[in-house]
Amino acid sequence: MDLEILNIAADTVNHKDIKNHTHYSKLKNSMCGDEMKIKLIIKNEKIIDFGYQGDSCVYCQASASLLSKISINSKKNRINELCDAAKLYFNGDVKIKLIKWGYLKKLFKKKNFSRKECILLPFKTLKKIVTS
């Protein structure tokens, strides 16, 4: 197990339930059973708060942790673009280049391709919100 992934997953500052959320989404990975719930507070098309919870592996937890940090104070349309780029990355079509999203380079590595469904689950869950 990659120690860096464990450290990212251990950062649980946004692993929380937001009672007064404005948006909610829940998805389950049919391949492994990982489950992700995301609750947001969105005002004026901007994500103000982000809480995630779920029964999932360390890769999914690390992904949710990084995604939560990137999303807070970002516009919905920018996060929608990021969710699309994340999917394309694992198809070999895109590199994560933007400085703000550089944090994802810790997780988005070729050696983690076998865990792509785990890593992408939080992105897919969030995409359901930011496209609505």
trRosetta pair geometry for C-beta under 8 A, 3 or more apart (Angstrom, degrees):
i j d omega theta_ij theta_ji phi_ij phi_ji
1 5 6.8 -114 176 65 83 118
1 6 6.2 72 141 -50 117 114
1 58 7.1 39 -154 66 125 158
2 5 4.2 77 81 4 105 109
2 6 7.0 -178 95 -9 56 83
2 111 7.9 122 -66 108 136 129
3 6 5.5 -53 -151 37 38 115
3 7 6.3 39 152 -20 68 104
4 7 5.7 -54 -149 36 32 112
4 8 6.5 33 153 -19 65 104
4 106 5.8 -136 155 -170 125 106
5 8 5.8 -53 -149 35 32 111
5 9 6.3 29 154 -15 65 109
5 58 5.9 89 138 135 108 111
5 59 6.4 -26 -167 -95 133 64
5 62 5.0 -76 -163 -60 73 164
5 106 7.8 168 -81 147 58 95
5 107 7.0 101 -109 -108 87 79
5 112 7.9 148 -85 -99 134 128
6 9 5.8 -59 -146 41 29 109
6 10 6.2 33 154 -26 64 109
6 58 6.2 -24 -96 -168 61 140
6 62 7.9 -61 -65 -74 14 122
7 10 5.5 -53 -146 32 31 115
7 11 7.2 36 153 -26 60 96
8 11 6.0 -52 -164 21 36 111
8 62 4.0 64 99 -144 115 100
8 65 5.6 164 160 77 78 135
8 66 6.2 -10 -172 -49 124 102
8 106 6.2 151 -67 120 141 135
8 107 6.8 -129 102 -66 173 106
9 58 4.7 -79 -51 -161 170 77
9 59 7.8 -58 -72 -64 127 15
9 61 4.0 65 -143 102 103 111
9 62 4.1 -61 -62 -65 82 77
9 65 6.1 -178 -114 -6 33 141
11 65 5.1 113 79 -173 92 138
12 15 3.7 -44 -164 21 92 127
12 65 6.9 -76 -91 -104 42 114
13 65 7.8 94 34 -148 78 92
13 68 7.8 -177 80 107 85 132
13 69 7.8 66 64 -79 122 97
14 50 5.3 6 -164 96 137 89
14 51 6.0 -149 177 -108 77 43
14 52 6.2 50 124 17 96 90
14 64 7.9 -146 92 144 109 87
14 65 6.8 149 49 -132 102 56
14 68 3.7 -172 87 151 157 150
14 69 6.9 -156 -9 -57 138 63
14 72 7.6 -148 -95 -42 140 126
15 51 7.5 76 -165 -161 14 70
15 52 6.1 -51 -110 74 56 78
15 53 6.6 102 -166 -90 73 61
15 61 7.8 7 -91 -154 129 97
15 64 7.6 81 -89 115 85 123
15 65 7.2 -28 -48 -90 98 87
16 51 4.3 -86 80 -133 77 111
16 52 7.8 55 36 39 50 42
16 53 7.5 -103 79 -59 11 98
17 39 6.8 50 -156 29 51 147
17 51 5.8 126 -119 154 11 147
17 53 6.2 8 -74 -38 78 140
18 21 4.3 99 100 -65 109 95
18 39 4.3 -164 46 112 104 122
18 40 7.3 86 54 -86 156 7
18 41 6.3 -133 174 -35 148 96
18 49 5.8 142 -113 119 143 123
18 50 8.0 -120 -34 177 142 8
18 51 4.0 174 -23 8 97 138
20 41 6.9 29 102 -92 85 118
21 24 5.7 93 114 -63 141 92
21 39 3.8 -89 -92 -179 156 105
21 40 6.0 88 -154 57 102 30
21 41 5.9 -120 -130 -65 51 68
21 49 7.9 -122 -106 88 74 108
21 51 7.2 -107 -81 38 121 116
22 40 6.5 -55 57 100 81 73
22 41 5.3 90 4 -133 102 49
22 42 5.2 -120 77 37 131 76
22 43 7.6 137 -8 -59 161 65
23 39 7.1 157 86 -156 56 48
23 40 4.4 -10 62 58 105 101
23 41 7.8 177 23 -86 83 18
23 42 5.6 28 -5 2 126 119
23 129 4.6 95 157 -148 133 118
23 132 7.6 161 -136 62 121 126
24 37 7.3 -11 -166 -171 91 91
24 38 7.2 166 -149 89 46 55
24 39 5.1 -7 -103 -105 82 77
24 40 7.7 -166 -70 22 41 70
24 129 7.6 156 56 -93 9 117
25 37 7.4 171 90 -150 47 49
25 38 5.2 -3 58 56 90 96
25 125 4.9 154 112 -180 114 74
25 126 6.9 169 58 -89 143 23
25 128 4.2 142 -135 78 141 122
25 129 4.9 -119 -24 -47 129 96
26 35 7.2 5 -173 -176 93 95
26 36 7.0 178 -146 92 52 50
26 37 4.6 -9 -102 -104 91 79
26 38 7.7 -177 -76 21 48 62
26 125 6.9 2 -126 -139 15 112
27 35 7.4 -178 95 -148 43 56
27 36 5.6 -3 58 57 83 93
27 121 6.2 -165 94 -164 118 84
27 124 5.6 -78 69 107 175 107
27 125 4.5 -139 15 -87 114 87
27 128 7.1 161 -51 -16 115 141
28 33 7.0 -25 -175 -155 103 37
28 34 7.1 166 -156 88 56 47
28 35 4.7 -18 -105 -102 83 81
28 36 7.8 175 -84 20 39 64
29 32 5.2 2 107 46 123 84
29 33 6.6 -27 75 33 84 14
29 34 4.2 27 24 51 123 92
29 35 7.5 -132 14 -67 74 40
29 56 7.9 90 9 -121 123 101
29 60 7.7 -123 -17 -92 140 140
29 117 5.6 115 -147 151 127 110
29 118 6.9 -16 -76 -91 170 53
29 121 5.2 -66 -58 -93 112 128
31 117 5.5 31 40 124 142 166
32 57 7.0 -28 138 -21 146 124
32 117 7.0 145 2 101 114 125
32 118 6.8 -9 40 -77 153 96
33 55 7.7 -43 137 108 91 109
34 54 6.9 44 176 154 78 126
34 55 7.0 -161 -145 100 47 63
34 56 3.9 57 -152 -123 101 88
34 57 5.9 -69 -89 4 122 84
34 60 4.9 164 -164 -52 146 165
34 118 5.9 118 -21 -122 163 78
34 121 5.6 -104 107 -61 127 173
35 54 4.9 -164 99 -155 66 96
35 55 5.0 33 43 48 104 84
35 56 6.4 -141 48 -60 45 90
36 52 6.6 -23 -165 -164 91 108
36 53 7.9 146 -157 83 47 40
36 54 4.2 -33 -104 -80 44 157
36 56 6.1 24 -69 -52 83 145
36 60 6.5 -136 -69 177 115 120
36 64 6.4 -169 -137 -83 120 129
36 121 5.0 145 -8 141 138 108
36 122 5.4 -147 -159 -87 158 62
36 125 4.6 -115 103 -41 119 157
37 52 6.7 151 83 -157 56 56
37 53 4.8 -15 61 65 108 85
37 54 5.6 167 13 -70 72 84
37 125 7.4 -147 -113 -166 14 144
38 50 7.1 -25 -163 -163 98 84
38 51 7.2 151 -156 84 51 51
38 52 5.1 -18 -101 -102 73 83
38 64 7.7 -154 -85 -141 102 107
38 122 7.0 107 -63 -151 127 78
38 125 4.9 132 0 132 120 117
38 126 5.6 -37 89 -80 175 71
38 129 6.7 -106 98 -18 120 140
39 50 7.8 148 83 -158 52 38
39 51 4.7 -13 63 64 96 102
39 52 7.7 -177 23 -79 67 37
40 47 5.6 -66 -159 -137 124 96
40 48 7.8 118 176 45 81 66
40 49 6.7 158 -157 84 51 60
40 50 5.6 -6 -107 -103 82 63
40 51 7.6 -170 -75 26 39 69
40 71 7.8 -87 -113 143 122 135
40 129 6.0 112 16 171 136 158
41 47 7.5 107 75 -163 53 55
41 48 4.5 -57 100 66 101 106
41 49 4.1 35 30 40 111 99
42 45 7.0 4 176 -127 108 15
42 46 6.7 160 -155 75 70 34
42 47 5.6 -36 -99 -98 82 52
42 48 6.6 171 -103 6 24 87
42 76 6.6 39 -143 -66 136 115
42 129 7.8 171 -35 162 141 116
43 46 6.1 -28 72 60 63 87
43 48 5.3 31 16 -34 102 132
45 75 5.6 15 133 -151 98 87
45 76 5.1 -100 -169 13 75 109
45 77 7.2 5 176 -12 120 91
46 73 6.8 -3 178 -151 112 34
46 74 7.0 174 -150 93 74 22
46 75 5.5 -48 -97 -96 70 55
46 76 7.3 -118 -82 -23 23 75
47 50 6.0 29 168 -60 123 103
47 71 4.9 -34 91 157 161 91
47 72 5.9 -108 113 -109 103 34
47 73 7.0 -59 77 -3 77 18
47 74 5.7 3 36 58 109 71
47 75 7.8 174 1 -112 80 8
47 76 6.8 123 -41 -74 89 66
47 79 6.6 51 -17 -31 136 152
48 72 7.3 16 166 -148 17 77
48 73 7.6 59 -115 -74 39 52
49 72 6.8 20 -113 -118 28 104
50 67 8.0 -141 168 119 150 77
50 68 4.3 179 114 -147 129 83
50 71 5.1 96 -72 85 154 123
50 72 5.3 -117 5 -66 114 88
51 68 7.7 60 -94 -131 16 131
52 64 4.4 -158 126 180 164 125
52 65 7.9 -125 54 -67 136 44
52 67 7.9 75 -48 77 151 108
52 68 5.8 -120 -6 -69 118 126
52 122 6.6 -2 -133 -128 150 115
54 60 6.9 -88 99 134 137 126
54 61 7.7 -159 69 -86 103 75
54 64 7.1 173 26 -59 126 163
56 60 3.6 -88 160 87 132 140
56 61 5.7 164 89 -49 105 77
56 64 7.6 108 66 -14 151 134
56 118 7.1 142 -177 -153 106 91
56 121 6.9 -164 -130 84 141 152
57 60 5.1 97 56 11 70 102
57 61 7.1 -133 103 -3 37 92
57 115 7.7 -120 98 -149 141 118
57 118 5.3 -40 58 -144 122 138
58 61 5.5 -54 -143 40 34 113
58 62 6.1 38 156 -22 67 104
59 62 5.8 -51 -145 36 29 111
59 63 6.4 32 153 -19 62 107
59 107 7.6 128 -156 -152 78 106
59 112 6.9 157 -134 -157 126 115
59 115 4.5 -105 -149 164 173 140
59 118 4.1 67 89 118 120 130
59 119 5.4 -67 160 -65 106 76
60 63 5.7 -54 -149 36 30 114
60 64 6.4 30 154 -18 64 106
60 118 4.5 -100 -54 -177 87 82
60 119 7.0 -130 -89 -78 49 28
60 121 5.2 -8 -130 51 110 129
60 122 6.5 143 -168 -30 73 97
61 64 5.8 -54 -146 37 31 110
61 65 6.3 34 153 -23 64 106
62 65 5.7 -53 -148 33 31 114
62 66 6.5 25 157 -12 65 106
62 107 5.8 169 126 -101 116 124
62 119 7.8 -35 78 -114 97 81
63 66 6.1 -59 -149 40 29 105
63 67 6.0 26 156 -17 65 114
63 107 5.9 143 -88 -177 73 158
63 118 7.2 162 -2 131 138 70
63 119 4.6 156 -77 -150 140 58
63 120 7.5 -92 -166 -43 160 17
63 121 7.1 113 84 52 145 77
63 122 4.8 175 118 25 103 126
63 123 7.2 -75 168 -25 122 89
64 67 5.7 -58 -139 42 28 112
64 68 6.1 34 159 -26 64 106
64 122 4.1 -176 -85 -93 73 146
65 68 6.0 -54 -150 29 25 111
65 69 6.9 20 155 -15 60 106
66 69 6.0 -60 -155 35 33 109
66 70 6.4 26 154 -15 68 110
66 103 5.3 -179 -152 129 108 117
66 104 6.1 130 150 -90 142 64
66 106 7.3 -174 -92 59 144 113
66 107 6.1 -135 5 -9 159 140
67 70 5.8 -58 -145 40 32 109
67 71 6.0 30 159 -24 67 114
67 122 4.9 176 29 128 155 130
67 123 6.5 -150 -106 -74 145 68
67 126 6.4 -147 164 -27 135 153
68 71 5.9 -60 -143 35 26 111
68 72 6.8 31 163 -28 63 101
69 72 6.6 -50 -152 20 27 107
69 103 6.9 -65 86 112 127 174
70 74 6.7 6 146 -22 65 148
70 79 7.7 138 118 -111 98 92
70 82 7.0 173 134 -165 137 167
70 100 6.6 116 -141 147 91 94
70 101 6.0 55 -138 -106 139 71
70 103 6.4 -154 -67 50 108 130
70 104 7.5 7 -57 -48 152 101
71 74 5.4 -104 -156 39 37 120
71 79 5.3 49 -122 -109 90 135
71 126 6.9 -125 -93 -146 149 145
74 78 5.0 -112 178 79 106 125
74 79 5.3 116 111 -52 126 99
75 78 4.7 90 64 5 87 104
75 79 7.2 -163 92 -4 45 87
76 79 5.8 -63 -150 41 33 108
76 80 6.2 39 152 -26 68 105
76 129 7.9 -120 -136 123 109 84
76 130 4.4 177 -166 -145 87 89
77 80 5.4 -47 -147 32 34 118
77 81 6.7 39 152 -20 62 100
77 130 7.5 175 -73 175 25 108
78 81 5.6 -50 -155 33 34 113
78 82 6.6 36 147 -20 64 103
79 82 5.3 -47 -148 34 39 116
79 83 6.4 44 151 -22 66 100
79 126 6.6 -93 159 151 120 125
79 130 5.0 -140 91 -105 107 160
80 83 5.8 -50 -151 32 32 113
80 84 6.7 31 151 -16 62 104
80 127 6.7 98 -129 -131 66 75
80 130 4.4 -157 -68 127 86 121
80 131 5.9 118 -123 -72 121 74
81 84 5.7 -56 -152 37 33 111
81 85 6.2 33 151 -20 67 107
82 85 5.5 -54 -144 38 33 112
82 86 6.3 40 154 -27 65 101
82 101 6.1 -170 -124 -106 116 141
82 123 7.6 -128 121 -133 84 107
83 86 5.7 -47 -149 27 30 115
83 87 7.0 28 153 -15 60 102
83 123 4.7 156 -133 -176 80 93
83 124 7.4 137 -164 -77 114 31
83 126 6.0 -155 -86 88 128 102
83 127 4.1 160 166 -79 158 104
83 130 6.8 161 -4 55 141 134
84 87 6.0 -58 -157 35 33 109
84 88 6.3 28 150 -15 67 110
84 127 7.8 117 -52 -116 63 127
85 88 5.5 -58 -145 42 34 112
85 89 6.2 48 152 -35 66 99
85 94 5.2 -120 -154 122 78 155
85 96 6.7 113 142 -97 122 75
85 101 7.9 48 89 152 145 165
86 89 5.6 -44 -152 20 30 118
86 90 7.3 19 156 -8 59 101
86 96 7.9 31 -92 -81 62 115
86 104 7.4 -116 -102 -157 98 149
86 108 7.4 -125 -134 -92 76 130
86 119 7.9 -148 -179 131 115 99
86 120 6.2 155 135 -116 114 84
86 123 4.6 -121 80 -124 154 163
87 90 6.4 -64 -162 38 33 102
87 91 6.8 24 145 -12 66 110
87 120 6.4 80 -92 -137 70 130
87 123 7.0 -169 -48 122 82 139
88 91 5.4 -63 -151 42 40 111
88 93 4.1 -78 -178 71 95 116
88 94 4.1 55 112 5 116 121
89 92 7.8 49 174 -65 31 17
89 93 7.2 -94 -73 55 21 69
89 94 5.1 -71 -75 74 62 90
89 95 7.1 95 -119 -108 93 24
89 96 6.1 3 -97 -41 141 91
89 108 5.6 -27 152 -158 151 131
90 108 8.0 -113 -62 -141 79 94
90 113 6.6 146 -143 -133 88 79
90 116 4.4 109 -143 -143 145 135
90 119 7.7 156 -71 77 135 123
90 120 6.7 -72 -2 -59 153 127
96 101 5.5 -117 -172 122 106 110
96 102 7.0 153 132 -105 104 38
96 104 4.9 -107 -175 82 166 122
96 105 6.0 -156 81 -68 123 75
96 108 5.5 94 -2 69 138 156
97 101 7.9 41 65 70 33 108
98 101 4.4 54 75 28 102 106
98 102 7.0 -132 97 -42 49 72
99 102 5.3 -22 -157 -22 36 120
100 103 7.9 -33 156 1 43 99
101 104 5.3 -9 168 5 81 119
102 105 5.6 -21 -174 -3 61 116
103 106 6.3 -36 176 11 54 112
104 107 5.7 -67 -163 48 56 100
104 108 4.9 29 148 -3 92 120
105 108 5.9 -61 -112 56 31 93
105 109 7.4 71 177 -65 56 83
106 109 7.8 -47 164 -31 20 111
107 112 6.5 -85 177 75 56 174
107 119 6.0 156 160 -137 115 123
108 112 7.1 -117 -128 63 20 130
108 119 7.4 140 -86 169 66 149
109 112 5.0 86 61 7 79 103
110 113 5.7 -14 -166 -28 47 114
112 115 5.1 -59 -173 48 77 107
112 116 7.2 120 131 -68 78 61
112 119 6.4 77 149 -48 123 145
113 116 5.6 -3 -163 -45 47 109
115 118 4.5 -45 -180 41 88 120
115 119 5.7 89 120 -24 89 100
116 119 5.6 -59 -143 42 34 109
116 120 5.8 24 163 -14 71 114
117 120 6.0 -59 -136 44 27 105
117 121 6.6 50 158 -48 60 92
118 121 6.1 -35 -156 -3 28 116
119 122 7.9 -61 173 27 37 94
119 123 7.8 20 134 -1 65 116
120 123 5.0 -63 -159 45 59 117
120 124 5.7 59 146 -25 86 103
121 124 5.8 -54 -144 36 31 110
121 125 6.3 32 157 -21 65 107
122 125 5.5 -54 -145 37 33 114
122 126 6.2 31 157 -16 67 107
123 126 5.9 -57 -145 40 28 108
123 127 6.2 36 153 -28 64 106
124 127 5.6 -49 -145 29 30 117
124 128 7.1 41 154 -26 59 95
125 128 6.2 -48 -167 19 32 113
125 129 7.8 21 143 -9 59 102
126 129 5.8 -60 -164 35 45 109
126 130 6.1 22 152 -8 79 112
127 130 6.0 -63 -133 46 35 98
127 131 5.8 24 171 -13 70 114
128 131 6.8 -64 -141 39 17 102
128 132 7.0 19 158 -28 54 113
129 132 6.2 -67 -158 24 29 111
